[in-house]
Amino acid sequence: MPLLDWLNKQDAVHTVQKVSYRLLEAVPELGACDPNTENMLIQGDNLQALKALLPLYAGKVKCIYIDPPYNTRSAFTHYDDNLEHSLWLSLMYPRLDLLRELLTEDGSVWVSIDDNEVHYLKVMMDEVFGRKNFVANVVWQKRTSPDNRLRLGAAHDAILVYKKNAFTQNESFNQLAVNEGRMKDFKNPDDDPRGAWASTDFTGMTGHATPNQFYTIVSPNGKSYPPPEGRCWALAEETFKKLLADNRVWFGKDGNARPRLKRFLNEMDGQNAWTWWTNAEVGHNQEAKKEINELFGASDAFDTPKPERLLQRILQIATNENDLVLDSFLGSGTTAAVAHKMNRRYIGIEMGEHAQTHCQPRLKKVIEGEQGGISKAVNWQGGGGFHYFRLGETIFDEYGSIHPNVRFAALAAHIWFCETRVPLANRADSPLLGIHNDTAYYLLYNGILGDRRPQSGNVLTQAVLDGLPPHNGRKIIYGEASRFGKPRLEAENIVFEQIPYDVRAV
Ligand SMILES: C[S@@+](CC[C@H](N)C(=O)[O-])C[C@H]1O[C@@H](n2cnc3c(N)ncnc32)[C@H](O)[C@@H]1O
């Protein structure tokens, strides 16, 4: 497959392995309400934050939306968008790499971008996500009128959509309700008692056609219709006859036009989304500005927000209630606010100060029942909560030792993920972290079995072993030291891993 190359690409490709693993440090005074919520707002560079999330959230995120800097070379108040082209590509590659790891197997990623980088990003995403997993390039009409400052005014942004794995035969995105724009297509010119209907094409592509899709249809007024040149009929002749008998075929008002199928409004669950998203349906840049200005009572509260309706559309298509949504370029917090109002769980990451000055207060307002954006459309009444985090210590200090501030649960999550490549289901509170492929993983570390002195339980001794939850099969035990020799370990079916030397960085 042809690949994109740029200055220092190889560094970018290996960045993820080199990023040190950090802990996330809760800032309780900036969180809000419901202490049991999983929702997270993280302030910090998303490269480190995403890596910190891996042990807990790898394979768990249903939908990722990101709206990274577009590399437009114009000055923004809130971030430096003037990254050199190669730098921009090197910024994106490792982040996409990590985002992919966080997606569920049926998850999808949606990336807003404009003409400056869309084609480069497409090729890079083909490499990271797999070309076969590309779904579509959505065209979002972001403006309401031409920009006269430009010779050819940009009216749209792209949203590149990839699945982690291509759709299976029976899988699809959620459908959308038939929108008002399409309602005008539903009429009832033949007074059908089943109500309004719209006619749809009855021809199909010949690629997978069967022989019984090639037949001649005779209209009520006697005109013969073989399939049009290079096409077949959409359905086999027997099915067509049943539809005809049920008055579901339309030959035009004069009964002589080429047949089309009647689709009744009251029989439609919804319709598949398509890639043309008008500003009337999902909002535009000015609407987004208005939303954010109203929230903050300012005239220019944030430079580059997205409208809530745009995120609503994405989450409608790609998620269901309670699914986990992630935005690692959170900006003013739109994705998190919309996810919150639509009862999705979410993680938002923003490195700028506006994590605290915009996202945090915005989400607090949402919890209090804020009525802007999509609130009325989804009947938002308030409630819920979120936790606020900053990036904390690295797991390993400069000498390669485990940092003294690292607590048991954090180290447990890290070790479990390194060993199994799946996230730990619950916060660890027992030296038995879990059993994976018939192997039990144990961690003897400060706090859980006493203090950090060898005699306190961080060292594998007979007494400590007797106190551990038993497992008949293979056991991998992490601890500071072991008093067992090799034959004894083998007899007990134990592999001993010494902290910190055998603890790998992810
Ligand atoms: C275009 S804005 C996103 C706007 C957002 N969609 C909204 O509706 O408000 C991009 C954001 O990404 C943030 N950002 C850029 N690089 C980042 C990084 N490495 N880590 C975390 N955030 C980053 C910027 O601070 C900026 O707020």
The ligand as an SDF file (V2000), in Angstrom:
LIG
                    3D

 27 29  0  0  0  0  0  0  0  0999 V2000
  -10.3010   23.1810   17.1620 C   0  0  0  0  0  0  0  0  0  0  0  0
  -10.1540   23.1130   18.8510 S   0  0  0  0  0  0  0  0  0  0  0  0
  -11.4570   21.9990   19.2790 C   0  0  0  0  0  0  0  0  0  0  0  0
  -12.7700   22.7010   19.3910 C   0  0  0  0  0  0  0  0  0  0  0  0
  -13.8810   21.8180   19.9080 C   0  0  0  0  0  0  0  0  0  0  0  0
  -14.3300   20.8690   18.9410 N   0  0  0  0  0  0  0  0  0  0  0  0
  -15.0540   22.6380   20.3700 C   0  0  0  0  0  0  0  0  0  0  0  0
  -16.1910   22.4070   19.9440 O   0  0  0  0  0  0  0  0  0  0  0  0
  -14.8370   23.5350   21.1860 O   0  0  0  0  0  0  0  0  0  0  0  0
   -8.7150   22.1590   19.1210 C   0  0  0  0  0  0  0  0  0  0  0  0
   -8.3200   22.0580   20.5740 C   0  0  0  0  0  0  0  0  0  0  0  0
   -7.2970   21.1020   20.6800 O   0  0  0  0  0  0  0  0  0  0  0  0
   -6.4530   21.4890   21.7360 C   0  0  0  0  0  0  0  0  0  0  0  0
   -5.1740   20.8020   21.5710 N   0  0  0  0  0  0  0  0  0  0  0  0
   -4.2420   20.9970   20.6200 C   0  0  0  0  0  0  0  0  0  0  0  0
   -3.1890   20.1670   20.7950 N   0  0  0  0  0  0  0  0  0  0  0  0
   -3.4870   19.4080   21.8890 C   0  0  0  0  0  0  0  0  0  0  0  0
   -2.7990   18.3770   22.5910 C   0  0  0  0  0  0  0  0  0  0  0  0
   -1.6070   17.9440   22.1880 N   0  0  0  0  0  0  0  0  0  0  0  0
   -3.3910   17.8310   23.6710 N   0  0  0  0  0  0  0  0  0  0  0  0
   -4.6120   18.2510   24.0860 C   0  0  0  0  0  0  0  0  0  0  0  0
   -5.3030   19.2440   23.4730 N   0  0  0  0  0  0  0  0  0  0  0  0
   -4.7550   19.8090   22.3880 C   0  0  0  0  0  0  0  0  0  0  0  0
   -6.3480   22.9930   21.5890 C   0  0  0  0  0  0  0  0  0  0  0  0
   -5.9530   23.5990   22.8100 O   0  0  0  0  0  0  0  0  0  0  0  0
   -7.7600   23.3410   21.1640 C   0  0  0  0  0  0  0  0  0  0  0  0
   -8.5230   23.7130   22.2810 O   0  0  0  0  0  0  0  0  0  0  0  0
  1  2  1  0
  2  3  1  0
  2 10  1  0
  3  4  1  0
  4  5  1  0
  5  6  1  0
  5  7  1  0
  7  8  2  0
  7  9  1  0
 10 11  1  0
 11 12  1  0
 11 26  1  0
 12 13  1  0
 13 14  1  0
 13 24  1  0
 14 15  1  0
 14 23  1  0
 15 16  2  0
 16 17  1  0
 17 18  1  0
 17 23  2  0
 18 19  1  0
 18 20  2  0
 20 21  1  0
 21 22  2  0
 22 23  1  0
 24 25  1  0
 24 26  1  0
 26 27  1  0
M  CHG  2   2   1   9  -1
M  END
$$$$
